[in-house]
Every structure is written in structure tokens, then in C-alpha cells.
Amino acid sequence: MNKYYLTSAIPYVNAAPHIGHAQEFVYADVIRRFQKIQKKDVYYLCGADENGLKIIRAAEEKGIDPLKFTDSNGRKFLDLAEKLQVEFNVWQRGSNPKHHLSSQLLWKKCAANGDIYKKNYSGLYCIGCETFYASEELDENGECFEHPGRKLEKVTEENYFFRLSKYQDFLTELITSDKLKITPDFRKKETLSFIKQGLDDFSISRSRARAKNWGVEVPGDPKQIIYVWFDALNIYQSGIGFGYDEKTYNKYWPANLHVIGKGILRFHAVYWPAILKSAGLSLPGALFIHGYLTVEGQKMSKTVGNVVDPMEIIKNYSSDSVRYYLLREIPSYNDGDYSERRFKEVYNADLANGLGNLIARVAKLCEKNKFAFKAKVSKDAGIYPEAAGFILEYRFNEALRIIWEKISEIDKHINQETPWKLQGNALDQALKYYVKEIITIACNLQPFLPQTSEKILEQFTAAAITSEKSLFPRIT
């Protein structure tokens, strides 16, 4: 089947997006563009997680109606995606009435299989994660590892629970066999280790009073609201028609790949496949789990005041320079760091002095000698095989390393050949070689730096190749 259904994590829209959101958008967009080059029918979904307690509390702090609050913040995420040239086929909101109907259908299917029951419960709840934690899962201060410094809330109420314990053997076999392939491999081992400890049933509803009437109502029980993670995960299905557009849903489901951050691995590798199995639905094929971004070596925090706004960097430099830093400097399997100093170093070394300088010097030679590349050019040229292999492993930094090695090779070739000393056919052949290689590089850059790729292709396939404004002016 030629379809490729791709999703990235559904961000909470309780605040404006930060540089970490840009990172995941760009990762998923590289995969989307690469799969399109492979002639796949790609459908990319993201959306807004709007139904959590943290959303309602953030809206209350601002004194804004929650729907207007999520309208405003959700727009900021869409603006960021547009600036980064990230294209969604659908942006599914948790407040969408069709999503509510879809999530209630998922609930009914699990209930019909006998996997939902009601009981009284007391536990420690992290608003940041929107989940309950056992005491042994917390740090030495009794706090969540994802949100240190934030005290957990002791909650006692009657909720509905999902029989996760029933699916322990199923999940072990699913992940061990790679029927659900988890990349990188150490995240697979981490998931299997968690399952091996024994799975407990988990709460999948909240009282309407605690949820303050915000969220998806439990079918048949108006006093309960569906737990935010149960309904948020279903955005992957509701966005393509589960429960209301059978044709689109059957065309694209199951997902080929979910792109997520390491902090929500458990929800996607354990809870989500168990829920789908219970409901009798097809399971996603793969998960790619990336690391987090720190800023100047510290975790991003409003308290510390080091939250980086990616829109500011894009405004000051360019979207492709931000894409490049996130893809080349940050190892996608592990945590990485953003710093303004390092951003400028990478920009100057690789973009201004590397790619930008090569384009400028070859264009100048072509213009001076009135050279035009007359061969037929395909903008759909393939990706270097080694680079393509790294993209398929989601090792974007390694794929870009291969491309930049090609850039360095051409630079060295020019320095050795000294084409400015050549004349006649020898000069013509030298320029033809440089331009052909540059066009190939531009085609390879399409998934990574789409705007830059397009500019280079337009410049070097024109009737007359001329010097243009610098692609990446050096930062002084």
C-alpha cells in the first residue's frame, strides 16, 4: 500500500510554543518530505491537546474562556509551523465536536470488550503530565521527573479504570517482535523493562467537578469526563475520520509512524496499543522517540526564564537556519542543547562559509563566463543512498553530515582545479561538473532546508546563471 500516515505528538496549548515544539515539527516534516520524494501518499496529522486540567487552570489564570484561550494559543502553534515551512494535512483539535463523538465511540468499544470498570481511587496526580504516579516513580523530593519543583496533588475520587493488566503478555510480544517498532532500540528496552515490572490498571476518567465541565463526557455518565490522555491519543484517529468518515479512516489508518518526545513514551508504547487492541482496531506500525532540548545546559523553565521562542530566531535569521541547527546540531535519539553562541557558530561555519560560500563562488564563475547548464534537470532526483539510510533511521544529523561532506568535496575540487585559470572547453566542463553537483546537493536538501533548496534550484537551472543575494549572510 502506497499510503504513509504520519503523526507528531499533540501539544498542550496551555502556553505559546517553545524551541522544543519546533524541534519535533521539523523532525516530522523531514520524514514527510522524504516519504513524498519516495512517491508515497503522505498524510501528516498534528493538533491541539485542549481537554486537560492544565488547560482549564491556565485559562482561569488568564481570566479567559477556555475555548477562546485554546483558539489563541493553538493559532500560535500553527503560525510557528507555517514559519518553519511545516505542512499539516490536518490539525485536529480536542475541542472539535467530531473528536468528542470519536472518543466516545472508542470508549464504547473498550467498554463492550469488558475493559472499563468503576472504582474509588486515591493517588498522586501531576498536572504537568496529566497522570497519576506511584510513590516509587517519583524523585527523592517526591516530585515527577518531568516537572521537578511542582508538587503533586493528592486526589481521591471515583473514576473509571481501563484493564491494562489484561494486556501485559500482548504488549510484551508486540514490542519484542517489533510489530510495534520502537526507535531507538534503547527506548524499546526501556519500555519492555517497564512492562516487566507489572502493569496496573489506570484511571481513564475524571469527575466533572474536578474537570470543571471541560472535556469529553463519558458515554452514559454525565458526572464523569474522559481522561485527557485517553481522548488526546484518539486525536490520531479522530483527525482522519474515526466514527464519522469511514472512507478516509480506512484509507490511512493505522498510522505508519508516531513521532514523540521521550517523556510520553509510556502513553504511546503501552497505553495506546492496549486501548486499540481492546477496541478491536488496527495498531500503529512504529514509534520514533526523540530526546529533549536544554537551553545553555539547563532544562527550559518559565521560573528560570530560559524558554526560547523559535519565532524570534526565525525573525532574526531564517527558518532554514533554525531547521538546520535542530537537525544537524541536536542528536535526534538523545537530548541536545540550544545556545545562541553555538547557533551562531554552526550558522557561520556550515551555512554561511560552507553551503552559502560554495553557491556564491560557483554562481559568480558562471555569471562571469556566461555559463548556463543546458542539460535537462529533474528536481525529483534521489537522495544519496547513505543519507537516505540515515533518514529512515531518523538520524537526521548523520544524513546532513553526508550532504556537507559532498559540499566540502566540491569546495576542495574547485581549490585544486583553479577554474579561474581555465579557458574554453576545459572551463566549460569544470563549470558543468560544479553545477551538476550543486543541483544534486539542492535535491538532497529538499527534506531538510526546503526554502534554500528551491532557491538553489531556481538559480542553477535558469537560462542564465547569475550571482544572487547571499543565501546565509555571515553573522558578525
C-alpha positions in Angstrom: 0.0 0.0 0.0 1.4 3.4 -1.0 -0.1 5.4 1.9 2.1 6.8 4.7 0.2 8.1 7.7 2.4 10.2 10.0 1.7 12.0 13.2 3.6 14.1 15.7 2.7 14.5 19.4 -0.4 16.6 20.1 0.9 19.5 22.1 -0.8 21.0 25.1 -1.8 24.6 24.1 -1.7 26.0 27.6 1.1 28.3 26.6 2.9 29.5 23.4 5.2 27.1 21.7 8.9 26.9 22.6 12.0 25.7 20.7 11.3 22.0 21.7 8.0 22.2 19.7 9.9 23.5 16.7 12.3 20.5 17.0 9.5 17.9 16.8 7.7 19.7 14.0 10.9 19.8 11.9 11.7 16.2 12.6 8.3 15.1 11.4 8.4 17.4 8.4 11.7 15.9 7.2 10.1 12.4 7.3 7.0 13.8 5.5 9.1 15.4 2.7 11.3 12.3 2.4 8.4 10.0 2.1 6.8 12.2 -0.6 10.1 12.0 -2.6 9.6 8.2 -2.4 6.2 8.8 -4.1 4.2 7.9 -1.0 0.7 9.2 -0.4 1.7 11.0 2.8 -0.9 12.3 5.3 0.5 14.2 8.2 -1.6 15.0 11.3 -0.9 17.1 14.4 -3.3 19.0 16.6 -4.1 20.7 19.9 -4.5 18.8 23.2 -7.1 21.0 24.7 -9.0 18.9 27.3 -6.7 18.6 30.2 -6.8 20.1 33.7 -3.8 22.2 32.9 -5.7 23.9 30.1 -8.6 24.9 32.2 -6.3 26.2 35.0 -4.2 28.2 32.6 -7.4 29.7 31.1 -8.7 30.6 34.6 -5.4 32.3 35.5 -5.8 34.5 32.4 -9.5 35.0 33.1 -10.3 33.8 29.6 -13.0 31.4 28.4 -11.1 28.0 27.7 -12.3 27.8 24.1 -11.1 31.3 23.4 -7.9 30.5 25.3 -7.2 27.4 23.2 -8.2 29.3 20.0 -5.5 31.9 20.7 -2.7 29.5 21.7 -3.4 27.0 19.1 -3.0 29.7 16.4 0.5 30.3 17.7 1.4 26.7 17.1 0.0 26.9 13.5 1.9 30.2 12.9 5.2 28.5 14.1 4.6 25.6 11.7 4.0 27.9 8.8 7.1 29.9 9.5 9.1 26.6 9.6 7.5 25.5 6.3 6.0 22.6 8.1 2.8 21.4 6.4 0.0 19.6 8.1 -2.7 17.8 6.2 -4.9 18.1 9.2 -4.8 20.0 12.6 -7.2 18.2 14.8 -8.4 20.0 18.0 -9.5 18.3 21.1 -12.5 20.7 21.3 -13.7 19.6 17.9 -17.3 18.1 18.3 -16.3 15.3 15.8 -13.4 14.5 18.1 -15.8 14.2 21.0 -18.0 11.8 19.2 -15.0 9.8 18.0 -13.5 9.5 21.5 -16.9 8.4 22.9 -17.0 5.7 20.3 -13.5 4.4 21.3 -14.7 4.3 24.9 -17.8 2.3 24.0 -15.7 -0.2 22.1 -13.4 -0.8 25.0 -16.4 -1.0 27.4 -18.1 -3.5 25.1 -15.0 -5.7 25.5 -15.3 -5.6 29.3 -12.2 -3.5 29.8 -13.7 -0.5 31.6 -14.9 -0.5 35.2 -15.5 1.9 38.0 -13.9 2.2 41.4 -12.8 4.6 44.2 -9.2 5.7 44.0 -6.6 7.8 45.8 -3.4 8.8 44.1 -0.7 11.4 43.5 -1.6 13.5 40.4 0.9 15.5 38.3 -0.9 18.3 36.5 2.0 18.8 34.2 1.9 15.2 32.9 -1.8 14.8 33.4 -1.2 11.5 35.1 -1.2 9.6 38.4 2.2 8.4 39.7 3.0 5.8 42.3 5.5 7.0 45.0 8.3 4.8 43.7 8.0 6.6 40.3 8.9 9.9 41.8 12.3 11.6 42.6 13.9 12.0 46.1 11.7 15.1 46.7 8.5 13.2 45.9 8.2 15.0 42.6 7.7 14.0 39.0 10.9 13.7 37.0 9.3 15.6 34.1 8.3 18.5 36.3 10.7 18.9 39.2 9.7 21.7 41.6 6.0 21.1 41.1 4.2 19.4 44.0 1.8 16.6 43.1 -1.8 16.7 44.2 -3.4 14.1 46.4 -6.6 13.1 44.6 -9.4 10.9 46.0 -12.4 10.2 43.8 -14.5 7.6 42.0 -13.2 7.1 38.4 -13.5 4.6 35.6 -10.4 2.4 35.0 -9.0 0.5 32.0 -7.9 -3.1 32.4 -4.3 -2.5 31.3 -3.1 -5.5 33.3 -5.0 -7.8 31.0 -2.7 -6.8 28.1 0.7 -7.4 29.6 1.6 -10.5 27.6 0.1 -9.0 24.4 2.3 -5.8 24.8 5.4 -7.8 25.6 5.1 -9.9 22.4 4.0 -6.8 20.3 7.2 -4.9 21.2 9.6 -7.8 21.4 8.7 -8.9 17.9 8.9 -5.3 16.5 5.3 -5.5 15.3 5.3 -2.1 17.0 8.8 -1.0 16.2 10.3 1.4 18.7 13.3 3.6 17.6 15.9 4.0 19.1 16.4 0.5 20.4 17.2 1.6 24.0 13.7 3.1 24.2 12.4 -0.3 23.2 14.3 -1.9 26.1 13.1 0.8 28.4 9.5 0.0 27.5 9.9 -3.7 28.0 11.5 -3.1 31.3 8.5 -1.0 32.4 6.1 -3.7 31.3 8.1 -6.5 33.0 7.6 -4.7 36.4 3.9 -5.5 36.1 1.1 -3.3 34.6 -1.6 -1.8 36.8 -5.0 -0.8 35.5 -5.1 3.0 35.1 -7.8 5.7 35.6 -9.4 6.9 32.4 -11.9 9.5 33.7 -12.1 12.5 36.0 -15.1 13.8 37.9 -16.9 16.6 36.0 -16.5 18.8 39.1 -12.6 18.5 39.0 -12.6 18.8 35.2 -14.8 21.9 35.6 -17.2 20.8 32.8 -14.3 20.9 30.3 -13.6 17.8 28.1 -15.3 14.8 26.5 -18.2 13.4 28.5 -18.1 9.7 29.4 -20.9 7.9 27.5 -23.8 7.2 29.8 -22.3 9.0 32.8 -22.6 12.9 32.7 -20.8 13.2 36.0 -17.5 11.9 34.5 -15.2 13.4 31.9 -12.9 11.1 29.8 -9.3 11.3 31.0 -7.3 13.7 28.8 -4.7 11.0 27.6 -7.5 8.6 26.5 -9.1 11.3 24.4 -5.8 13.0 23.3 -4.3 9.8 21.9 -7.5 9.3 19.9 -6.9 12.6 18.0 -4.7 10.4 15.8 -7.9 8.6 14.8 -10.5 11.3 15.1 -8.5 13.6 12.8 -8.8 11.1 9.9 -12.5 10.3 10.4 -12.8 7.6 13.0 -16.5 7.4 13.8 -17.7 9.7 11.1 -15.7 9.4 7.8 -15.1 5.7 7.2 -13.6 6.1 3.8 -10.7 8.4 4.9 -10.2 6.4 8.1 -9.9 3.1 6.3 -7.6 4.7 3.7 -5.0 6.0 6.2 -5.3 4.1 9.5 -3.2 2.6 11.0 -0.5 5.1 11.5 2.8 4.2 9.9 4.7 6.3 12.4 4.1 8.3 15.6 6.8 10.9 16.3 7.0 11.7 20.0 9.3 13.0 22.8 10.8 10.7 25.4 8.5 11.9 28.2 5.4 10.4 26.7 6.8 7.0 25.6 4.7 5.1 28.1 1.4 6.5 26.8 2.2 5.6 23.2 4.0 2.3 23.6 1.9 0.8 26.4 -1.5 2.6 27.0 -2.3 3.4 23.3 -1.7 -0.1 21.8 -3.6 -1.7 24.7 -6.6 0.6 24.1 -6.6 -0.1 20.4 -6.4 -3.8 20.9 -9.3 -3.7 23.4 -11.4 -1.7 20.9 -10.6 -4.2 18.1 -8.7 -1.6 16.0 -5.5 -1.8 14.0 -2.3 -0.8 15.7 0.4 1.7 14.6 3.5 0.4 13.0 6.2 2.3 14.6 7.3 4.9 17.2 10.2 7.3 16.8 11.2 8.8 20.2 13.4 11.8 20.3 15.2 13.5 23.2 14.7 16.9 24.8 16.3 20.3 24.3 18.0 22.1 27.1 19.0 25.8 26.9 22.6 26.7 27.8 22.8 23.4 29.6 19.6 23.9 31.7 16.1 22.5 31.4 13.7 25.0 29.9 11.6 26.6 32.6 9.4 29.7 33.0 10.8 30.0 36.5 14.4 30.2 35.3 13.3 32.4 32.4 15.2 30.5 29.7 12.3 29.4 27.5 13.4 30.1 23.9 10.9 31.5 21.4 11.6 30.0 18.0 9.7 32.7 16.2 12.4 35.2 17.4 15.2 33.2 16.0 13.4 32.8 12.7 12.8 36.5 12.5 16.4 37.3 13.3 17.9 34.7 10.9 15.8 32.4 8.8 13.5 29.4 9.1 16.0 27.2 7.3 18.8 28.2 9.7 16.6 27.1 12.6 15.8 23.9 10.8 19.5 23.2 10.2 20.5 23.8 13.8 17.8 21.5 15.1 18.6 18.8 12.6 22.4 18.9 12.5 23.4 20.0 16.0 20.9 18.0 18.0 21.3 14.2 18.0 17.8 13.0 17.4 18.0 10.0 19.7 19.3 11.9 22.7 19.0 15.2 24.5 20.7 18.2 22.9 21.4 21.8 23.8 20.4 25.1 22.3 22.6 28.2 22.9 22.7 31.4 20.9 26.5 31.2 20.9 26.5 27.7 19.4 23.8 28.6 16.9 25.9 31.4 15.5 29.0 29.2 15.3 27.1 26.5 13.4 25.4 29.1 11.2 28.6 30.7 10.2 30.7 27.6 9.7 28.2 25.4 7.9 25.6 27.7 6.3 27.5 31.0 5.6 31.0 29.7 5.0 30.0 26.2 3.8 27.0 26.0 1.6 26.5 29.7 1.1 30.1 30.3 0.0 30.1 27.4 -2.4 26.9 28.6 -4.1 28.2 32.2 -4.3 31.6 31.3 -5.8 30.2 28.9 -8.5 27.4 31.3 -9.4 30.0 34.1 -9.8 32.1 31.9 -12.1 29.1 31.0 -14.2 28.0 34.6 -14.5 31.4 35.9 -15.4 31.8 33.2 -18.1 28.2 33.4 -19.3 27.7 29.7 -18.5 24.2 28.0 -18.4 23.6 24.4 -17.5 21.8 23.1 -20.6 21.1 19.5 -19.6 17.6 18.5 -18.5 17.3 18.7 -14.8 14.9 16.7 -12.6 14.0 18.3 -9.3 13.0 14.9 -8.1 16.5 13.5 -8.1 17.0 10.8 -5.5 18.7 11.3 -2.1 22.2 10.0 -1.6 21.8 6.3 -0.6 23.8 6.7 2.6 21.9 9.8 3.6 18.6 8.1 2.8 19.5 5.2 5.0 20.1 7.6 7.9 16.8 9.4 7.3 15.0 6.0 7.5 16.7 5.6 10.9 15.7 9.1 11.9 19.3 10.1 12.3 19.0 13.4 10.6 22.3 14.8 11.9 24.1 11.9 10.2 22.2 12.4 6.9 23.2 16.1 6.9 26.8 15.1 7.6 26.8 13.1 4.4 25.5 16.1 2.4 28.0 18.5 4.0 30.8 16.1 3.1 29.7 16.5 -0.5 29.8 20.3 -0.2 33.4 20.1 1.2 34.5 17.8 -1.6 33.3 20.2 -4.3 35.0 23.1 -2.5 38.3 21.2 -2.4 37.8 20.2 -6.1 37.4 23.9 -7.0 40.5 24.9 -5.0 42.6 22.2 -6.6 41.3 22.7 -10.2 41.5 26.6 -10.0 38.8 27.0 -12.7 39.5 30.8 -12.9 42.7 29.9 -14.7 40.9 27.6 -17.3 39.6 28.6 -20.7 37.5 27.1 -23.5 36.2 23.5 -23.2 38.2 22.8 -20.0 36.4 25.7 -18.2 33.1 24.6 -19.7 33.5 21.1 -18.4 34.6 22.2 -15.0 31.6 24.5 -14.6 29.3 21.8 -15.8 30.6 19.4 -13.2 30.2 22.0 -10.4 26.7 23.0 -11.4 25.6 19.4 -11.7 26.9 18.6 -8.2 25.2 21.7 -6.8 21.9 20.7 -8.3 22.2 17.2 -6.8 23.0 18.8 -3.4 20.0 21.0 -3.7 17.8 18.0 -4.4 19.2 16.3 -1.3 18.4 19.4 0.8 14.7 19.3 -0.1 13.6 17.4 3.1 15.9 19.5 5.4 16.1 23.0 4.0 13.2 23.3 1.6 13.4 27.1 1.0 17.1 27.0 0.4 16.8 24.0 -1.9 14.2 25.8 -4.0 16.3 29.0 -4.3 19.4 27.0 -5.4 17.4 25.0 -8.0 15.9 28.2 -9.4 19.3 29.9 -9.6 21.2 27.0 -11.2 18.6 25.8 -13.7 17.9 29.3 -15.0 18.6 30.2 -18.7 21.5 32.2 -17.4 23.1 31.5 -14.0 23.8 34.8 -12.2 25.0 35.8 -8.7 22.3 36.4 -6.2 21.9 37.7 -2.7 23.8 35.6 -0.2 21.8 32.6 1.0 23.2 33.0 4.5 24.8 36.3 5.3 27.6 35.8 7.8 26.7 36.8 11.4 29.2 39.2 12.8 
